[in-house]
Every structure is written in C-alpha cells, then in structure tokens.
Amino acid sequence: MEIDFGAVMARVRRVIDEGVSFYEHQIEKDDGVTLFRGHARFVSEHAIECAGERVEFDDALVAAGARPRIPEIPGLDAVPYATSDDLLHAAELPEHLVCLGAGAVALEFAQIYRRLGARVTLIQRGPRIATLEEPELTGLLRGYLEEEGVEVITGATVERAELDDGRPAVVLADGRRIVGDRLLLGVGRVPVVDGLGLEEIGVETGPTGIAVDSLLRSTLPHVYAIGDAIGGWMFTHVATYEAPLAVANMLDGAGLVPDYRVIPRAIFTAPELAGVGLSEEQARAAGYEVEVRRFDVGKGGKARALGDRRGRVKFVLDASSGEILGAHILARHSADLLPGPMIAMHAPGGTLAPLLATIHPHPTLSEAVKIAARDG
C-alpha cells in the first residue's frame, strides 16, 4: 500500500492548528484578557513591548517555552539538518532518515518515518535508548523498533558531520560513516531565555533557563516563570501544573510550592512507554531495598483481542514499607494507564493498596496494571 505523505502531513498540521485555535479561543473569550501576537521583550521592570505596542504591568509570568537543542558537532554548520519543528512541516518523505539522539523526539519520529516507508537509522551516544526510563522496558522497546526495521546504533559518538555528494553524513568515532537523505537532530531542547530582555531588568538566567525560587519567582520579585523556560521537566503537563501555582503566589501571596515527586513521563511510540518515579536501577542506587512486581501485557485478554501482545508493566517498591518508588508501563495507551498508579503514589503511604482495592473492568489493558501490582 502506498502512503500519501502529503495527506499525512496535512492532517498533522490541521490537528496542530486546531489545537492552537482552541487555546487562543479559550484565552480571548474571557473578559479582560487581551492577546497580542508577536515577539515580546521586557523594556523595563514594569513594561513589555510586543507587536509595536507597550504593555505596562504590575506582575509578569514568563512561559517562553523551549527550542530544539543544536549540538556542537564539527562540520554541522555546513550540513543541512532538521529539528522536530522542521519535520512537522516536511513536504517530502526522505529515502533515509538519520536521527541523532534516542529520547522521545527521536524515537517517535524514527518509528513514524519507518512506518511511512523511509529507511531509518537511530544513533545514540549512550548505551541505551530513552536513558531516563526503566532499562528493562527500553530494552523491549528497542527490540520492537528493530523488528519494524529501525536500525539502532548505541554507544556511538559522532565525531563530525559532512556532505556526501550533497547528502548529509555523520562520521562516528569508530570510523563508521552514515549517509542519509535527511538528518534529524533529536538531542533535547533548551529553554528560550535570550532576546526577551530579561538580563536587562535583573532577571537571572543561565543554561538551564530562568532561575526561580521554590515559589516560581525569579530574581526580580514581581516576575515569575514556569514550564520549559525554567528547565527541569520539559513537559506541557508540568507547565500547566505550575501555572496556577505561580499565579496564586504572584497575585494572592499563596506560598504554594510545586511538588515534583510524581511527574509522569511518556514516549508516544507504538507501544507507548510511560513512567513515573524511579527505575529499579535508580532505586537501588539510592539505597533502597527493592521489591519488583511485573506482568507481561500480552497475557491479558484485551491484548489478545487487539492482536498486540507487546509490553510489560513494572512496579518498583520499597521492600520494607511497600511504598511505590516507580511505575513503568510499555503498552498500547500506556500514558492513559499511568494515572492509576500515580493516584496510589499520592495516597497516604503511597502503597499499592488503593490500586489493589479498585475493580478494573474486563477486558481492558488496565487489568495488566492491577495484575502486576497483585501478583508480582
């Protein structure tokens, strides 16, 4: 079957545009809210200029986001490359996509482009993909990607980039030379703090973004910052969690401190990889006596019905107290399955008890979460 790449990308852009329009409408429908479109810059401690207009303020909240990180690779400045932002506006499917990095962005695009028909090579400096996640599950995910035809190279240092008859190429430290038709830089994101006039008004910034205290307040007391702009966990759901806290602190002096103990993570491959808390390796390194409970998703009725038996649920527990130290799920819709374990982590004691007391409907993928919690 031939895939219409143009139609696929048109739908991608339509979904993105609809999302932007929805949120802009939510903002503009509220009385007293004025939306300016354009580049904003602080021009004094109590004024911003945007789109040729000056806006005076008493308090400000900076949520400037992040942009793709461009690694310092010799020769890269002379080689055409793409970021994740660029691929969202791609017009043609390359014959061979070379991805640098193996985090969420690189893994998601690698699988997407492979399924659309491109040859894909993924190059990772570290020893495994998705280095922040549970190694047991990332090993499974790597296997699934390789079964689909994605070439995964780990433990590889890129020494330089160069052109090969007009095509982008990377040369690895071991001498291997990978030539593709498009080069994706999927090596993370950096906070957007430059060009905003922050330093000029006394807001401290650095490589990790805007410096804030526990109340999300910058070094200028009436300017607050949240989300990717302050580094840390760069997820949309973290910014939407921080925003109301920062506003309450800024306007009402609420003194609310964000709690980052239970932050969900998700990589939207197929199957999805979602996790919260510590991996088994991290928990042992932190000095915990660890108990592990796990269950293979494919043993459940819903997985058999779907015809997709890939995946596993894994809990990492404190053996002495039963506290959930980490929950990790590789499965279809795993990000949707993660809130159950997270609620249990927030409950008194943070044990599996609330999860075990909950009746899970049959047949659903969520049953795998309860069986993993119950049976080990």
C-alpha positions as CSV (number, residue, x, y, z in Angstrom):
1,M,0.0,0.0,0.0
2,E,1.4,3.4,-1.0
3,I,1.1,6.1,1.7
4,D,0.2,9.7,0.7
5,F,2.9,11.5,2.7
6,G,1.4,14.9,1.8
7,A,-2.0,13.9,3.1
8,V,-0.5,12.7,6.3
9,M,1.4,15.9,6.9
10,A,-1.7,18.0,6.0
11,R,-3.6,16.2,8.8
12,V,-0.7,16.7,11.2
13,R,-0.7,20.4,10.6
14,R,-4.5,20.6,10.7
15,V,-4.6,18.9,14.2
16,I,-1.9,21.3,15.4
17,D,-3.7,24.3,14.0
18,E,-7.0,23.2,15.6
19,G,-5.2,22.9,19.0
20,V,-3.7,26.3,18.7
21,S,-7.0,27.9,17.7
22,F,-8.8,26.1,20.6
23,Y,-6.4,27.6,23.2
24,E,-6.4,31.0,21.7
25,H,-10.2,31.0,21.8
26,Q,-10.1,29.9,25.5
27,I,-7.9,32.9,26.2
28,E,-9.8,35.5,24.1
29,K,-13.3,34.5,25.3
30,D,-12.5,35.7,28.9
31,D,-13.3,39.3,29.6
32,G,-10.3,41.4,30.5
33,V,-7.9,39.3,28.5
34,T,-6.0,40.8,25.6
35,L,-4.0,38.6,23.3
36,F,-1.0,40.1,21.5
37,R,0.7,38.1,18.7
38,G,4.4,38.8,18.1
39,H,7.8,38.8,19.8
40,A,7.6,40.2,23.3
41,R,10.5,41.9,25.1
42,F,10.9,43.5,28.5
43,V,11.8,47.1,28.2
44,S,11.7,48.0,31.9
45,E,10.9,46.3,35.1
46,H,7.2,47.0,34.6
47,A,6.8,47.2,30.8
48,I,6.8,44.9,27.8
49,E,6.8,45.7,24.1
50,C,5.1,43.4,21.7
51,A,4.0,43.9,18.1
52,G,4.8,47.6,18.3
53,E,2.7,48.2,21.5
54,R,3.8,48.8,25.0
55,V,2.1,47.0,27.9
56,E,2.5,48.2,31.4
57,F,2.2,45.6,34.2
58,D,2.4,45.1,38.0
59,D,3.3,41.4,37.8
60,A,4.5,39.2,34.9
61,L,4.6,35.4,34.2
62,V,7.2,34.1,31.7
63,A,6.3,30.9,29.9
64,A,8.5,31.3,26.8
65,G,9.0,27.5,26.3
66,A,12.0,25.8,24.7
67,R,13.5,25.2,21.3
68,P,15.4,22.2,19.8
69,R,19.0,21.9,21.0
70,I,21.6,22.1,18.3
71,P,24.7,20.1,19.4
72,E,28.2,21.3,18.8
73,I,29.4,18.8,16.1
74,P,32.3,19.8,13.9
75,G,31.1,20.4,10.4
76,L,27.4,20.6,11.3
77,D,27.2,24.3,10.2
78,A,27.9,23.2,6.6
79,V,25.4,20.3,6.6
80,P,21.6,20.7,6.2
81,Y,19.7,19.3,9.1
82,A,16.2,19.2,10.5
83,T,14.7,19.6,14.0
84,S,11.4,18.2,15.2
85,D,9.8,21.5,14.3
86,D,11.1,21.2,10.8
87,L,9.7,17.7,10.4
88,L,6.3,18.8,11.4
89,H,6.3,20.9,8.2
90,A,8.1,18.4,5.9
91,A,6.8,18.2,2.3
92,E,8.6,15.0,1.2
93,L,9.4,11.7,2.8
94,P,13.2,11.1,2.6
95,E,14.5,7.8,1.5
96,H,16.8,7.5,4.5
97,L,16.3,9.5,7.8
98,V,19.3,9.6,10.2
99,C,18.3,10.5,13.7
100,L,20.8,11.8,16.3
101,G,19.6,11.0,19.8
102,A,17.2,8.5,21.3
103,G,14.9,10.4,23.5
104,A,11.2,10.9,23.0
105,V,11.5,13.1,19.9
106,A,14.0,10.9,18.0
107,L,12.2,7.6,18.9
108,E,8.8,8.9,17.9
109,F,9.9,10.3,14.5
110,A,12.1,7.3,13.9
111,Q,9.1,4.9,14.1
112,I,6.7,7.3,12.3
113,Y,9.1,7.7,9.3
114,R,9.9,4.0,9.2
115,R,6.1,3.2,9.1
116,L,5.7,5.7,6.3
117,G,8.3,3.9,4.3
118,A,11.6,5.5,4.9
119,R,14.8,3.7,5.9
120,V,15.7,4.9,9.4
121,T,19.0,4.9,11.4
122,L,19.0,6.0,15.0
123,I,22.3,7.0,16.6
124,Q,22.6,7.3,20.4
125,R,25.7,8.3,22.3
126,G,24.7,6.4,25.5
127,P,24.5,2.7,25.9
128,R,20.7,2.5,25.5
129,I,17.7,4.4,24.2
130,A,15.4,6.5,26.4
131,T,18.0,6.8,29.1
132,L,15.6,8.3,31.7
133,E,13.3,5.3,31.6
134,E,13.3,1.8,33.0
135,P,16.1,-0.1,31.2
136,E,14.1,-3.4,31.3
137,L,11.3,-1.7,29.2
138,T,13.6,0.4,27.0
139,G,15.3,-2.9,26.0
140,L,11.9,-4.3,24.9
141,L,11.1,-1.1,23.0
142,R,14.4,-1.2,21.2
143,G,13.6,-4.7,20.1
144,Y,10.2,-3.7,18.8
145,L,11.6,-0.8,16.8
146,E,14.3,-3.1,15.3
147,E,11.6,-5.6,14.4
148,E,10.0,-2.9,12.4
149,G,13.2,-2.1,10.6
150,V,14.6,0.8,12.5
151,E,18.4,0.5,12.7
152,V,19.5,1.4,16.3
153,I,23.2,2.2,17.0
154,T,24.0,2.9,20.6
155,G,27.3,3.7,22.4
156,A,28.3,5.8,19.3
157,T,30.0,9.2,19.4
158,V,29.6,11.5,16.4
159,E,32.9,13.0,15.5
160,R,31.9,15.2,12.7
161,A,29.2,15.9,10.1
162,E,29.9,16.4,6.4
163,L,28.4,16.3,3.0
164,D,28.5,13.3,0.7
165,D,27.5,14.3,-2.8
166,G,25.1,16.8,-1.4
167,R,23.6,14.4,1.2
168,P,24.1,14.8,5.0
169,A,26.5,12.3,6.6
170,V,27.9,11.7,10.1
171,V,31.2,10.1,10.9
172,L,31.3,8.1,14.1
173,A,34.3,7.7,16.4
174,D,34.7,4.0,15.4
175,G,35.1,5.1,11.7
176,R,31.6,4.2,10.5
177,R,30.1,6.7,8.1
178,I,26.3,7.0,8.0
179,V,24.9,8.8,4.9
180,G,21.2,9.8,4.7
181,D,18.8,12.0,2.9
182,R,17.7,13.9,5.9
183,L,19.4,14.4,9.3
184,L,17.3,14.9,12.4
185,L,18.7,16.5,15.5
186,G,16.7,14.9,18.3
187,V,19.0,15.6,21.2
188,G,16.7,17.5,23.5
189,R,15.5,21.1,24.0
190,V,16.9,24.2,25.6
191,P,14.9,27.0,27.4
192,V,14.1,30.1,25.4
193,V,15.5,32.9,27.5
194,D,17.5,35.0,25.0
195,G,16.1,38.0,23.2
196,L,13.5,38.7,26.0
197,G,15.3,41.5,27.7
198,L,15.4,39.5,31.0
199,E,19.0,40.3,31.9
200,E,18.5,44.0,31.4
201,I,15.8,44.1,34.0
202,G,17.6,42.0,36.6
203,V,16.2,38.5,35.9
204,E,18.9,35.9,36.3
205,T,19.2,33.3,33.5
206,G,21.6,30.5,32.7
207,P,22.0,27.4,30.5
208,T,19.1,25.7,32.4
209,G,16.8,28.7,31.9
210,I,15.3,31.3,34.2
211,A,16.4,31.0,37.8
212,V,13.4,30.7,40.1
213,D,12.9,30.0,43.8
214,S,10.6,27.4,45.3
215,L,7.6,29.7,44.6
216,L,8.5,30.0,40.9
217,R,9.6,33.6,41.5
218,S,12.6,35.0,39.5
219,T,15.3,37.2,40.9
220,L,13.0,40.1,40.2
221,P,10.3,39.5,42.8
222,H,7.3,40.5,40.7
223,V,8.3,38.4,37.7
224,Y,7.6,34.7,37.8
225,A,8.4,31.9,35.4
226,I,7.2,28.4,34.6
227,G,7.5,25.4,32.2
228,D,10.3,24.8,29.8
229,A,11.6,28.3,30.4
230,I,12.9,27.3,33.8
231,G,14.4,23.9,32.7
232,G,13.7,20.8,34.7
233,W,11.0,18.5,33.4
234,M,10.2,19.8,30.0
235,F,6.6,18.6,29.5
236,T,3.4,20.5,28.7
237,H,1.7,19.0,31.7
238,V,4.4,20.3,34.1
239,A,3.8,23.8,32.8
240,T,0.0,23.5,33.2
241,Y,0.6,22.2,36.7
242,E,3.0,25.1,37.6
243,A,0.9,27.9,36.1
244,P,-2.0,28.1,38.6
245,L,0.5,27.8,41.5
246,A,2.6,30.7,40.1
247,V,-0.4,32.9,39.5
248,A,-1.8,32.2,43.1
249,N,1.6,33.0,44.5
250,M,2.0,36.1,42.4
251,L,-1.5,37.6,42.9
252,D,-2.5,36.2,46.3
253,G,0.7,35.5,48.1
254,A,-0.5,31.9,48.5
255,G,3.0,30.5,49.1
256,L,2.3,27.3,47.1
257,V,5.4,25.1,46.4
258,P,5.3,22.7,43.4
259,D,5.7,19.0,44.3
260,Y,7.7,17.3,41.6
261,R,7.9,13.8,43.3
262,V,5.3,12.3,41.0
263,I,5.8,13.6,37.5
264,P,4.6,11.4,34.6
265,R,6.7,10.8,31.5
266,A,5.6,9.4,28.2
267,I,7.1,8.5,24.9
268,F,4.4,8.1,22.2
269,T,5.8,5.3,20.2
270,A,3.8,2.2,19.5
271,P,3.6,0.7,22.0
272,E,3.9,3.8,24.3
273,L,6.4,3.9,27.1
274,A,5.2,5.7,30.2
275,G,6.8,6.0,33.6
276,V,6.8,7.8,36.9
277,G,9.3,7.8,39.7
278,L,12.5,5.7,40.0
279,S,13.6,2.8,37.9
280,E,14.8,-0.3,39.6
281,E,18.4,0.7,39.0
282,Q,17.9,4.2,40.3
283,A,16.1,2.9,43.4
284,R,18.9,0.5,44.3
285,A,21.5,3.3,43.7
286,A,19.5,5.5,46.1
287,G,20.0,2.8,48.8
288,Y,16.5,1.2,48.8
289,E,15.9,-2.4,49.4
290,V,13.8,-3.0,46.3
291,E,10.9,-5.3,45.6
292,V,9.8,-5.7,41.9
293,R,6.4,-6.7,40.6
294,R,5.8,-7.1,36.9
295,F,3.3,-8.5,34.4
296,D,3.5,-9.0,30.6
297,V,0.7,-7.2,28.9
298,G,0.3,-9.9,26.3
299,K,-1.1,-12.4,28.8
300,G,-4.3,-10.3,29.2
301,G,-7.5,-10.8,27.3
302,K,-7.6,-7.3,25.8
303,A,-4.1,-7.6,24.4
304,R,-5.0,-10.9,22.8
305,A,-8.2,-9.4,21.3
306,L,-6.2,-6.5,19.9
307,G,-3.6,-8.8,18.4
308,D,-0.8,-6.9,20.0
309,R,0.9,-8.7,22.9
310,R,3.8,-6.4,23.2
311,G,4.6,-4.7,26.5
312,R,5.1,-5.1,30.2
313,V,4.1,-3.4,33.5
314,K,6.7,-3.0,36.2
315,F,6.4,-1.7,39.7
316,V,9.4,-0.7,41.8
317,L,8.6,-0.8,45.5
318,D,10.4,-0.1,48.8
319,A,10.6,-3.7,50.2
320,S,10.2,-2.5,53.8
321,S,7.3,-0.1,53.6
322,G,5.6,-1.1,50.3
323,E,5.9,2.5,49.1
324,I,5.7,2.7,45.3
325,L,9.1,4.1,44.2
326,G,8.3,3.9,40.5
327,A,5.8,2.6,38.0
328,H,6.6,1.8,34.4
329,I,4.3,0.7,31.6
330,L,5.1,-0.3,28.0
331,A,1.8,-1.0,26.2
332,R,-0.8,0.5,24.0
333,H,-2.1,3.7,25.6
334,S,0.3,3.3,28.5
335,A,0.2,7.0,29.2
336,D,-3.5,6.6,29.8
337,L,-2.9,3.7,32.2
338,L,-0.3,5.6,34.3
339,P,-2.7,7.8,36.4
340,G,-3.9,4.8,38.4
341,P,-0.5,4.1,39.9
342,M,0.1,7.8,40.3
343,I,-3.0,8.2,42.4
344,A,-1.8,5.4,44.6
345,M,1.5,7.1,44.9
346,H,-0.2,10.3,46.1
347,A,-2.4,8.4,48.6
348,P,-1.4,8.1,52.3
349,G,1.6,5.7,52.5
350,G,2.0,5.7,48.7
351,T,1.5,1.9,48.5
352,L,-0.4,-0.3,46.0
353,A,-3.4,-0.7,48.4
354,P,-5.7,1.8,46.6
355,L,-4.9,0.2,43.2
356,L,-5.5,-3.3,44.5
357,A,-8.8,-2.2,46.1
358,T,-10.0,-0.9,42.7
359,I,-12.0,-3.2,40.5
360,H,-10.7,-2.9,36.9
361,P,-13.2,-3.7,34.1
362,H,-12.6,-6.8,32.0
363,P,-11.4,-7.0,29.3
364,T,-9.2,-3.9,29.4
365,L,-5.5,-3.2,29.2
366,S,-5.7,-1.6,32.7
367,E,-6.1,-5.1,34.1
368,A,-2.4,-5.6,33.4
369,V,-1.6,-2.8,35.8
370,K,-3.6,-4.4,38.7
371,I,-2.3,-7.9,38.0
372,A,1.3,-6.6,38.0
373,A,0.5,-4.9,41.4
374,R,-1.1,-8.0,42.8
375,D,1.0,-10.9,41.6
376,G,4.5,-9.5,41.1
